[in-house]
């Protein structure tokens, strides 16, 4: 359980004055107690939320900065070790940081549920409940239990609670849980089997209802939709705005991060970046355009460390330091995606799984590699596990040899319910059928259904290519945890059966001949660090990544712009970091003056030097 009272109650009241150092930033003018920063992966939620929390603390407020992202990089940005209890940030009096650790939350939740069962409970009953509480659904609901405690009256030790959320799809799932569970509990007197005894879940009902009230109260909660001046990020912000309104979160603002203005109009790369950004902003949907809006310029520095974070939101701060030396020499020559597609195609079949931090370009890389395999005469199923999937918008068309799908949680849940009811209902009476259906309508069923869909797609790699665009890191690791739990269960069930042998999804992922894991990153400190952490997590599961892809390399594109040139030194450092031990194979995709959207542009990235006999189908 999160210890929200580890800091003393503030003796100062929160006045109505804006935060002076950043008064031009709208979300810091008369800020509400709860500030939610959400948006597509990679748009800068962590940077903006941390800078906002720091500005509030510098203004004398007691502030708790909370990460709901299982793959949070707050520790690297602030130089503190994240824990599941508030940790003071050195150099920032009044600011503490907390990470909702899913594993710790689940363990704490299990202990509380088991404690409800009493001393007379049999060992068999305890074992059954422990098994029921071992799934990913328990982890999810336990994380929400921690999250909801920070919206309650018990958290009044803090003047402000600032939430740095996981990427959009995972956050929408989190914020929808209060309605899902209060509705389920309202009509269920027996309890959800996957969460143990009814009392274990029922005891949280009042907290869920309080969380709903806090989220929908415009005087207490503000949602800051973070985007970049990019078409995909803006479209996702618009979708998120609508879905959050449907959940009752009406008090919204828009923050456009990384707005760039070229200082050298003769620089084609710089001008293209500015023009594409302006075109995306000009085409912003009306519903977003009507929201109160803040624009934060692109900075020459990485937002790591207190000084950089304090400078991020300061109005008028110079976007680039004067006198930056522009180094015109090209960066190291790295192989491109066409070379990677050649290597992958040589296997003839298998699973290509594209993973990484949100916003690094996984969908673009996955789509391009899928087209590259088709160009080389292969049959490909391109799919995604991302709840905020946008494969169709990236491809903008169809081509022979390529099948495109997505793991739709709602559709997969209904498919799973129908399958279970068809298998079990014939042997049950009407009352038992009703009870089974009620249990299957628990929000937990979605997690099981998504895992079954994932397993089904993974198995297709036996006879063709499957390219899987995954959800951002934290959400994907929860799916990997479910894969590991299923493997352990199957291993126990088949143990000692002699010739009987089961091949689990985890075993396929561990098979380097069957599965090629591609880690995608950007040439910046945080994405590279998170890719390295993801690689470590995979290796602990005996899964070895095949290659890394460096996306949007400005160094490879070439530029003379002062601000962009100031960022090149950092990019060189990250390339050296990856090349000197992190990545077994490193490929690069330069920043492109024409966005890689649509079959034709994507196909250019992977076009083989000598097309296979099947011809270049994407030409």
C-alpha positions as CSV (number, residue, x, y, z in Angstrom):
1,X,0.0,0.0,0.0
2,X,1.4,3.4,-0.9
3,X,2.4,5.4,2.1
4,X,0.8,8.7,1.2
5,X,1.3,10.2,4.7
6,X,5.1,9.8,4.8
7,X,5.4,13.6,4.5
8,X,4.0,15.9,7.1
9,X,0.9,17.9,6.4
10,X,1.7,21.3,4.8
11,X,1.0,24.2,7.1
12,X,0.7,26.6,4.2
13,X,-2.5,27.0,2.2
14,X,-2.6,26.8,-1.5
15,X,-3.5,30.3,-2.7
16,X,-4.9,31.4,-6.0
17,X,-1.7,32.9,-7.2
18,X,0.0,31.5,-10.3
19,X,3.4,30.0,-10.2
20,X,5.5,33.1,-10.9
21,X,8.5,31.5,-12.6
22,X,6.2,30.0,-15.3
23,X,3.2,32.3,-15.3
24,X,2.9,32.2,-19.1
25,X,2.3,28.4,-18.9
26,X,-1.5,28.1,-18.6
27,X,-1.7,24.9,-16.6
28,X,0.4,26.6,-13.9
29,X,-2.0,29.5,-13.5
30,X,-4.4,28.6,-10.7
31,X,-3.5,24.9,-10.9
32,X,-6.0,22.4,-9.5
33,X,-4.9,19.9,-6.8
34,X,-4.6,17.0,-9.3
35,X,-2.8,17.5,-12.6
36,X,-2.9,14.6,-15.1
37,X,-0.4,14.6,-18.0
38,X,-1.4,12.1,-20.6
39,X,-0.8,11.5,-24.3
40,X,0.9,9.3,-26.9
41,X,4.2,7.8,-26.0
42,X,7.2,10.0,-26.7
43,X,5.4,13.4,-26.7
44,X,7.1,14.5,-23.5
45,X,4.6,13.8,-20.7
46,X,7.4,13.0,-18.2
47,X,9.4,16.1,-19.0
48,X,6.4,18.5,-18.8
49,X,4.9,16.8,-15.7
50,X,8.2,16.8,-13.9
51,X,8.9,20.4,-14.9
52,X,5.4,21.4,-13.7
53,X,5.9,19.6,-10.3
54,X,9.2,21.3,-9.9
55,X,7.8,24.7,-10.6
56,X,5.0,24.2,-8.1
57,X,7.5,23.1,-5.5
58,X,9.8,26.0,-6.2
59,X,6.8,28.2,-5.5
60,X,6.5,26.8,-2.0
61,X,3.9,24.1,-2.5
62,X,4.1,20.6,-1.2
63,X,4.0,18.4,-4.3
64,X,3.9,14.7,-5.0
65,X,4.9,13.6,-8.5
66,X,3.5,10.2,-9.3
67,X,4.4,7.9,-12.2
68,X,1.8,5.3,-13.3
69,X,4.1,4.0,-16.0
70,X,5.7,0.7,-15.3
71,X,8.6,1.8,-17.6
72,X,9.0,5.2,-15.9
73,X,12.3,7.1,-16.4
74,X,11.7,9.6,-13.6
75,X,14.7,8.2,-11.8
76,X,17.1,9.1,-14.6
77,X,15.6,12.6,-15.0
78,X,15.7,13.5,-11.3
79,X,18.7,11.4,-10.2
80,X,16.7,9.6,-7.5
81,X,15.8,5.9,-7.0
82,X,12.1,5.4,-7.5
83,X,10.2,3.6,-4.8
84,X,6.6,2.8,-4.0
85,X,6.7,5.3,-1.2
86,X,7.3,9.1,-1.6
87,X,11.0,9.9,-2.0
88,X,12.2,13.6,-1.5
89,X,14.0,15.0,-4.5
90,X,17.4,16.5,-3.5
91,X,17.7,20.1,-4.6
92,X,13.9,20.6,-4.8
93,X,12.5,21.3,-1.3
94,X,8.8,20.4,-1.2
95,X,8.9,17.9,-4.0
96,X,8.7,14.1,-3.6
97,X,8.4,11.4,-6.2
98,X,6.6,8.1,-6.2
99,X,6.3,5.2,-8.7
100,X,3.4,2.9,-8.6
101,X,5.2,-0.4,-8.8
102,X,2.8,-3.0,-10.3
103,X,4.5,-6.0,-8.6
104,X,4.7,-4.4,-5.2
105,X,1.1,-3.2,-5.5
106,X,-0.1,-6.7,-6.4
107,X,1.8,-8.3,-3.6
108,X,0.4,-5.8,-1.1
109,X,-3.1,-6.4,-2.5
110,X,-2.8,-10.2,-2.2
111,X,-1.7,-9.9,1.4
112,X,-4.7,-7.7,2.2
113,X,-7.1,-10.1,0.5
114,X,-5.7,-13.2,2.2
115,X,-5.9,-11.4,5.6
116,X,-9.7,-11.2,5.1
117,X,-10.0,-15.0,5.1
118,X,-9.4,-15.6,8.8
119,X,-7.4,-18.1,10.8
120,X,-9.7,-21.1,10.2
121,X,-9.2,-21.0,6.4
122,X,-7.9,-24.4,5.1
123,X,-4.6,-24.6,3.4
124,X,-6.4,-25.8,0.2
125,X,-8.6,-22.7,0.2
126,X,-5.6,-20.4,0.7
127,X,-3.8,-22.1,-2.1
128,X,-6.8,-21.7,-4.4
129,X,-7.1,-18.0,-3.6
130,X,-3.3,-17.5,-4.2
131,X,-3.7,-19.0,-7.6
132,X,-6.7,-16.8,-8.3
133,X,-4.6,-13.8,-7.4
134,X,-1.6,-14.6,-9.5
135,X,-2.8,-13.2,-12.8
136,X,-2.2,-9.9,-14.7
137,X,-5.7,-8.7,-13.8
138,X,-4.8,-8.7,-10.1
139,X,-1.7,-6.6,-10.9
140,X,-3.9,-4.1,-12.8
141,X,-6.6,-3.7,-10.1
142,X,-3.9,-3.5,-7.4
143,X,-2.2,-0.7,-9.3
144,X,-5.5,1.2,-9.6
145,X,-6.0,0.6,-5.8
146,X,-2.7,2.5,-5.2
147,X,-3.6,5.1,-7.8
148,X,-7.0,5.8,-6.3
149,X,-5.6,6.3,-2.8
150,X,-3.8,9.3,-4.1
151,X,-7.1,10.9,-5.1
152,X,-8.6,10.4,-1.7
153,X,-8.9,12.6,1.3
154,X,-6.1,10.6,3.0
155,X,-3.6,12.2,0.6
156,X,-4.2,15.8,1.9
157,X,-0.5,15.9,3.0
158,X,0.1,17.3,-0.5
159,X,-1.0,20.6,-2.0
160,X,-0.7,19.1,-5.4
161,X,-0.5,15.6,-6.8
162,X,1.0,15.5,-10.4
163,X,0.5,12.3,-12.4
164,X,2.9,11.3,-15.1
165,X,0.9,8.6,-16.8
166,X,1.7,5.7,-19.0
167,X,1.0,6.1,-22.8
168,X,-2.6,6.7,-23.8
169,X,-4.0,3.2,-24.3
170,X,-2.8,2.0,-20.9
171,X,-3.9,5.2,-19.2
172,X,-7.4,5.0,-20.6
173,X,-7.7,1.4,-19.4
174,X,-6.6,2.6,-15.9
175,X,-9.0,5.5,-15.8
176,X,-11.9,3.4,-17.0
177,X,-11.4,0.9,-14.1
178,X,-13.5,2.8,-11.6
179,X,-16.6,2.7,-13.8
180,X,-16.0,-0.9,-14.8
181,X,-15.5,-2.2,-11.3
182,X,-18.2,-0.2,-9.5
183,X,-20.6,-1.4,-12.1
184,X,-19.5,-5.0,-11.8
185,X,-19.6,-4.9,-8.0
186,X,-23.0,-3.2,-7.9
187,X,-24.6,-6.3,-9.5
188,X,-22.4,-9.0,-8.0
189,X,-22.9,-10.5,-4.6
190,X,-20.4,-13.3,-5.1
191,X,-17.3,-11.5,-6.1
192,X,-14.8,-11.9,-9.0
193,X,-13.1,-15.2,-8.9
194,X,-9.8,-13.9,-10.3
195,X,-9.6,-11.4,-7.5
196,X,-10.3,-13.8,-4.6
197,X,-13.0,-13.6,-2.0
198,X,-15.8,-11.0,-2.6
199,X,-14.7,-9.1,0.5
200,X,-11.2,-8.6,-0.9
201,X,-12.6,-6.6,-3.7
202,X,-15.7,-5.2,-2.1
203,X,-13.7,-3.4,0.5
204,X,-12.3,-1.2,-2.3
205,X,-15.7,-0.1,-3.7
206,X,-16.0,3.1,-1.7
207,X,-12.5,4.1,-2.7
208,X,-13.3,3.5,-6.4
209,X,-16.4,5.6,-6.1
210,X,-14.4,8.4,-4.4
211,X,-11.8,8.2,-7.2
212,X,-14.6,8.6,-9.8
213,X,-15.8,11.7,-8.1
214,X,-12.3,13.2,-7.8
215,X,-11.5,12.6,-11.5
216,X,-14.7,14.2,-12.7
217,X,-14.5,17.3,-10.4
218,X,-13.1,20.2,-12.4
219,X,-12.2,22.1,-9.3
220,X,-9.9,19.3,-8.2
221,X,-8.6,17.7,-11.4
222,X,-7.1,19.0,-14.7
223,X,-6.1,16.8,-17.6
224,X,-3.3,18.1,-19.7
225,X,-3.3,16.4,-23.1
226,X,0.3,16.4,-24.2
227,X,1.1,16.3,-27.9
228,X,3.9,17.2,-30.4
229,X,3.3,19.1,-33.6
230,X,2.9,15.8,-35.5
231,X,-0.2,14.5,-37.2
232,X,-0.3,11.1,-35.4
233,X,0.2,12.6,-31.9
234,X,-2.4,15.3,-32.5
235,X,-4.9,12.7,-33.8
236,X,-4.4,10.5,-30.7
237,X,-4.8,13.6,-28.4
238,X,-8.1,14.3,-30.1
239,X,-9.3,10.7,-29.6
240,X,-8.1,10.7,-26.0
241,X,-9.9,13.9,-25.3
242,X,-13.2,12.4,-26.5
243,X,-12.7,9.2,-24.5
244,X,-11.8,11.1,-21.3
245,X,-14.9,13.2,-21.7
246,X,-16.9,10.0,-21.9
247,X,-15.4,9.0,-18.6
248,X,-16.4,12.3,-17.0
249,X,-13.1,14.1,-17.2
250,X,-14.2,17.4,-18.7
251,X,-11.5,19.9,-17.4
252,X,-8.9,19.5,-20.2
253,X,-6.0,21.6,-21.6
254,X,-3.7,21.0,-24.5
255,X,0.1,21.2,-24.3
256,X,2.0,21.2,-27.6
257,X,5.6,20.2,-26.8
258,X,8.7,20.5,-29.0
259,X,7.5,23.3,-31.3
260,X,10.4,24.1,-33.6
261,X,11.2,27.2,-35.7
262,X,14.1,27.1,-38.1
263,X,16.8,29.8,-37.8
264,X,18.3,29.0,-41.2
265,X,15.8,28.9,-44.0
266,X,18.4,27.5,-46.4
267,X,18.6,24.3,-44.4
268,X,16.2,21.9,-46.0
269,X,16.0,19.5,-43.0
270,X,15.2,22.3,-40.5
271,X,12.6,23.9,-42.8
272,X,10.9,20.6,-43.4
273,X,10.7,19.9,-39.6
274,X,9.2,23.4,-39.1
275,X,6.8,23.2,-42.0
276,X,5.5,19.7,-41.2
277,X,4.9,20.8,-37.6
278,X,3.0,23.9,-38.7
279,X,0.9,21.9,-41.1
280,X,0.0,19.4,-38.3
281,X,-1.0,22.3,-36.0
282,X,-3.0,24.0,-38.8
283,X,-5.0,20.8,-39.4
284,X,-5.7,20.3,-35.7
285,X,-9.3,19.0,-35.1
286,X,-11.7,21.7,-33.9
287,X,-12.4,20.0,-30.6
288,X,-8.7,20.2,-29.7
289,X,-8.3,23.7,-31.1
290,X,-11.0,24.9,-28.8
291,X,-9.2,23.7,-25.6
292,X,-7.0,26.1,-23.6
293,X,-3.5,25.6,-25.1
294,X,0.2,26.0,-24.2
295,X,3.1,25.6,-26.6
296,X,6.5,24.7,-25.4
297,X,9.4,25.2,-27.8
298,X,11.9,22.5,-28.7
299,X,15.0,22.9,-26.6
300,X,18.6,22.3,-27.5
301,X,19.2,20.3,-24.3
302,X,18.0,16.9,-23.0
303,X,15.5,17.3,-20.1
304,X,17.7,15.4,-17.6
305,X,18.5,17.1,-14.3
306,X,16.9,19.9,-12.3
307,X,18.5,22.8,-14.1
308,X,17.3,21.5,-17.5
309,X,13.8,20.8,-16.1
310,X,13.6,24.2,-14.5
311,X,14.5,25.8,-17.9
312,X,12.0,23.8,-19.9
313,X,8.9,25.9,-19.0
314,X,10.6,29.3,-18.5
315,X,9.0,31.8,-21.0
316,X,11.6,33.3,-23.3
317,X,14.4,30.9,-22.5
318,X,16.8,30.7,-25.4
319,X,16.1,27.6,-27.4
320,X,19.8,27.1,-28.2
321,X,22.9,28.4,-26.6
322,X,24.7,31.0,-28.7
323,X,28.1,30.1,-30.2
324,X,27.2,26.4,-30.7
325,X,29.8,24.9,-33.1
326,X,28.2,23.2,-36.0
327,X,30.1,20.0,-36.8
328,X,29.4,19.2,-40.5
329,X,31.0,15.8,-40.6
330,X,28.6,12.9,-41.1
331,X,27.9,10.5,-38.3
332,X,29.0,6.8,-38.3
333,X,27.7,4.8,-41.2
334,X,25.0,2.5,-39.9
335,X,23.1,-0.1,-42.0
336,X,19.6,0.9,-42.9
337,X,16.2,-0.9,-42.7
338,X,16.6,-2.6,-46.1
339,X,19.6,-4.5,-44.8
340,X,17.6,-5.5,-41.7
341,X,14.8,-6.7,-44.0
342,X,17.2,-8.8,-46.0
343,X,18.5,-10.5,-42.8
344,X,15.0,-11.2,-41.5
345,X,13.7,-12.6,-44.8
346,X,16.5,-15.2,-44.9
347,X,14.7,-17.2,-42.2
348,X,11.7,-17.8,-44.4
349,X,9.2,-17.6,-41.6
350,X,8.9,-16.6,-37.9
351,X,7.9,-13.8,-35.5
352,X,9.3,-10.3,-35.7
353,X,8.4,-8.4,-32.6
354,X,9.0,-4.7,-32.5
355,X,9.3,-3.2,-29.0
356,X,10.3,0.0,-27.3
357,X,9.3,3.1,-25.4
358,X,6.1,4.9,-26.5
359,X,6.6,7.4,-29.3
360,X,9.9,6.0,-30.7
361,X,8.3,4.9,-33.9
362,X,7.6,1.2,-33.4
363,X,4.5,1.3,-35.6
364,X,6.5,2.9,-38.5
365,X,9.3,0.4,-38.2
366,X,7.0,-2.6,-37.9
367,X,5.0,-1.5,-40.9
368,X,8.1,-0.8,-43.0
369,X,9.7,-4.2,-42.1
370,X,6.4,-6.0,-43.0
371,X,6.4,-4.3,-46.4
372,X,10.1,-5.2,-46.8
373,X,9.4,-8.9,-46.2
374,X,6.5,-8.8,-48.7
375,X,8.9,-7.1,-51.2
376,X,11.2,-10.1,-50.8
377,X,8.4,-12.6,-51.7
378,X,7.2,-13.4,-48.2
379,X,3.6,-13.7,-46.8
380,X,3.2,-11.5,-43.8
381,X,0.6,-10.9,-41.0
382,X,1.1,-7.5,-39.5
383,X,-0.6,-7.0,-36.2
384,X,-0.4,-4.9,-33.0
385,X,-1.0,-5.4,-29.2
386,X,-1.3,-1.6,-28.7
387,X,-4.7,-0.5,-27.3
388,X,-4.1,2.8,-29.1
389,X,-3.2,1.0,-32.4
390,X,-2.9,3.1,-35.6
391,X,-1.5,0.7,-38.1
392,X,-4.2,1.5,-40.7
393,X,-3.3,5.2,-40.5
394,X,0.3,4.4,-41.0
395,X,-0.2,2.1,-44.0
396,X,-3.0,4.0,-45.7
397,X,-3.8,1.2,-48.1
398,X,-3.6,-2.6,-48.8
399,X,-1.3,-4.8,-50.8
400,X,-1.1,-8.4,-51.8
401,X,0.7,-10.7,-49.5
402,X,0.1,-8.5,-46.4
403,X,-2.7,-9.1,-43.9
404,X,-3.2,-6.4,-41.3
405,X,-5.0,-6.9,-37.9
406,X,-5.1,-5.6,-34.4
407,X,-5.8,-7.3,-31.1
408,X,-9.0,-5.5,-30.2
409,X,-9.5,-6.0,-26.5
410,X,-13.3,-5.7,-26.7
411,X,-13.7,-8.1,-29.7
412,X,-11.3,-10.6,-28.2
413,X,-13.1,-10.5,-24.8
414,X,-16.4,-11.3,-26.5
415,X,-14.8,-14.1,-28.5
416,X,-13.3,-15.5,-25.3
417,X,-16.7,-15.3,-23.4
418,X,-18.5,-17.0,-26.3
419,X,-15.9,-19.8,-26.4
420,X,-16.1,-20.5,-22.7
421,X,-19.9,-20.4,-22.6
422,X,-20.1,-22.7,-25.6
423,X,-17.7,-25.2,-23.9
424,X,-19.2,-25.1,-20.4
425,X,-22.8,-24.0,-20.6
426,X,-24.3,-27.2,-21.9
427,X,-23.5,-29.0,-18.7
428,X,-24.9,-26.3,-16.4
429,X,-28.4,-25.4,-15.3
430,X,-29.8,-21.9,-16.0
431,X,-28.7,-20.5,-12.7
432,X,-25.1,-21.9,-13.1
433,X,-25.0,-20.5,-16.6
434,X,-26.0,-17.1,-15.4
435,X,-23.3,-17.2,-12.6
436,X,-20.6,-18.2,-15.2
437,X,-21.6,-15.4,-17.5
438,X,-21.6,-12.9,-14.7
439,X,-18.0,-14.0,-13.7
440,X,-16.9,-13.8,-17.3
441,X,-18.1,-10.2,-17.5
442,X,-15.5,-9.1,-15.0
443,X,-13.0,-6.6,-16.3
444,X,-10.4,-9.3,-15.6
445,X,-11.6,-11.3,-18.5
446,X,-10.1,-8.8,-21.0
447,X,-6.6,-9.5,-19.8
448,X,-7.0,-13.3,-20.3
449,X,-8.6,-12.8,-23.7
450,X,-5.9,-10.5,-25.0
451,X,-3.2,-13.0,-23.9
452,X,-5.0,-15.8,-25.8
453,X,-5.2,-13.6,-28.9
454,X,-1.4,-12.8,-28.5
455,X,-0.6,-16.5,-28.2
456,X,-2.7,-17.3,-31.3
457,X,-0.8,-14.8,-33.4
458,X,2.6,-15.8,-32.1
459,X,1.9,-19.4,-33.3
460,X,1.3,-18.3,-36.9
461,X,5.1,-17.8,-37.3
462,X,5.5,-21.5,-37.8
463,X,4.5,-21.2,-41.5
464,X,4.7,-17.5,-42.4
465,X,6.0,-14.2,-41.1
466,X,4.2,-12.4,-38.3
467,X,5.3,-8.8,-37.6
468,X,4.0,-7.6,-34.2
469,X,3.9,-3.9,-33.3
470,X,3.7,-4.0,-29.6
471,X,2.3,-1.6,-27.0
472,X,4.7,0.8,-25.2
473,X,7.1,-0.9,-22.8
474,X,5.2,-1.0,-19.6
475,X,2.0,-2.5,-21.1
476,X,4.1,-5.0,-23.1
477,X,5.9,-6.2,-20.0
478,X,2.6,-6.9,-18.3
479,X,1.7,-9.1,-21.3
480,X,5.1,-10.8,-21.1
481,X,4.4,-11.4,-17.4
482,X,1.2,-13.1,-18.4
483,X,3.2,-15.2,-20.9
484,X,5.6,-16.3,-18.2
485,X,2.7,-17.2,-15.8
486,X,1.0,-19.3,-18.5
487,X,4.4,-21.1,-19.2
488,X,4.8,-21.9,-15.5
489,X,1.2,-23.2,-15.3
490,X,1.6,-25.4,-18.4
491,X,5.0,-26.7,-17.2
492,X,3.4,-27.8,-13.9
493,X,0.5,-29.5,-15.6
494,X,2.6,-31.5,-18.1
495,X,5.3,-32.3,-15.7
496,X,6.0,-36.1,-15.5
497,X,3.9,-37.0,-18.6
498,X,6.8,-38.5,-20.5
499,X,6.3,-38.0,-24.2
500,X,3.8,-35.2,-23.7
501,X,5.4,-31.9,-24.6
502,X,3.8,-28.5,-24.6
503,X,5.2,-25.5,-26.6
504,X,4.2,-22.3,-24.8
505,X,4.4,-18.8,-26.3
506,X,7.3,-18.0,-23.9
507,X,9.3,-20.9,-25.4
508,X,8.6,-19.5,-28.9
509,X,9.8,-16.0,-27.8
510,X,13.0,-17.6,-26.3
511,X,13.7,-19.4,-29.5
512,X,16.1,-17.1,-31.4
513,X,15.5,-19.0,-34.7
514,X,11.8,-18.4,-34.4
515,X,11.6,-14.9,-32.8
516,X,13.5,-11.8,-33.7
517,X,13.0,-9.0,-31.2
518,X,13.7,-5.5,-32.6
519,X,14.2,-2.7,-30.1
520,X,13.4,0.8,-31.4
521,X,14.8,3.9,-29.9
522,X,15.5,7.6,-30.6
523,X,18.9,9.3,-30.4
524,X,18.2,10.7,-26.9
525,X,19.2,9.8,-23.4
526,X,15.9,8.6,-22.1
527,X,14.7,6.4,-25.0
528,X,18.1,4.7,-25.1
529,X,18.1,4.1,-21.4
530,X,14.6,2.7,-21.5
531,X,15.5,0.4,-24.4
532,X,18.5,-0.8,-22.4
533,X,16.2,-1.5,-19.4
534,X,13.8,-3.3,-21.6
535,X,16.6,-5.4,-23.0
536,X,17.6,-6.3,-19.4
537,X,14.1,-7.4,-18.6
538,X,13.9,-9.5,-21.7
539,X,17.2,-11.2,-21.0
540,X,16.0,-12.1,-17.5
541,X,13.3,-14.0,-19.3
542,X,15.9,-15.6,-21.5
543,X,14.8,-13.6,-24.5
544,X,17.7,-12.1,-26.5
545,X,16.9,-9.0,-28.7
546,X,18.1,-9.5,-32.3
547,X,18.7,-5.8,-33.2
548,X,18.2,-2.2,-32.3
549,X,16.9,0.4,-34.7
550,X,17.8,4.1,-34.2
551,X,14.9,6.1,-35.5
552,X,14.7,9.8,-36.6
553,X,18.5,10.3,-36.7
554,X,19.0,14.0,-37.5
555,X,22.7,13.2,-37.7
556,X,22.1,10.9,-40.5
557,X,19.8,13.4,-42.2
558,X,22.4,16.3,-42.1
559,X,21.6,19.8,-40.9
560,X,23.2,23.3,-40.3
561,X,20.4,24.7,-38.1
562,X,21.8,26.1,-34.8
563,X,19.3,24.4,-32.5
564,X,19.4,21.0,-34.3
565,X,23.2,21.2,-34.4
566,X,23.3,21.7,-30.7
567,X,21.4,18.5,-30.3
568,X,23.8,16.5,-32.6
569,X,26.5,16.2,-29.9
570,X,24.0,14.4,-27.7
571,X,23.0,12.1,-30.6
572,X,26.7,11.2,-31.3
573,X,27.0,10.2,-27.6
574,X,24.0,8.0,-27.8
575,X,25.2,6.3,-31.0
576,X,28.5,5.6,-29.3
577,X,26.7,4.3,-26.2
578,X,24.6,1.8,-28.3
579,X,27.5,0.7,-30.5
580,X,29.9,0.1,-27.6
581,X,27.9,-2.7,-26.0
582,X,24.2,-2.2,-25.8
583,X,23.2,-3.3,-29.3
584,X,24.4,-6.5,-30.9
585,X,23.3,-5.1,-34.2
586,X,22.4,-1.4,-34.8
587,X,20.4,-0.1,-37.8
588,X,19.4,3.5,-38.4
589,X,16.5,5.4,-40.1
590,X,17.3,9.1,-40.7
591,X,14.9,11.9,-40.0
592,X,12.8,12.2,-43.2
593,X,11.7,15.4,-44.9
594,X,8.7,13.4,-46.2
595,X,6.8,11.6,-43.3
596,X,7.0,7.8,-43.7
597,X,3.2,7.4,-44.0
598,X,1.5,5.3,-46.7
599,X,2.6,2.2,-48.6
600,X,4.8,4.1,-51.1
601,X,6.8,6.1,-48.6
602,X,7.2,3.1,-46.2
603,X,8.3,0.9,-49.1
604,X,11.1,3.3,-50.0
605,X,12.7,2.6,-46.5
606,X,13.1,-1.1,-47.2
607,X,13.4,-1.5,-51.0
608,X,15.8,-4.3,-51.8
609,X,18.8,-3.5,-54.0
610,X,17.8,-6.5,-56.1
611,X,14.1,-7.2,-55.8
612,X,13.0,-10.8,-55.5
613,X,11.2,-12.6,-58.2
614,X,8.0,-11.7,-56.5
615,X,8.7,-8.2,-57.6
616,X,8.4,-5.0,-55.6
617,X,4.7,-5.2,-54.7
618,X,4.7,-1.8,-53.0
619,X,6.1,0.2,-55.9
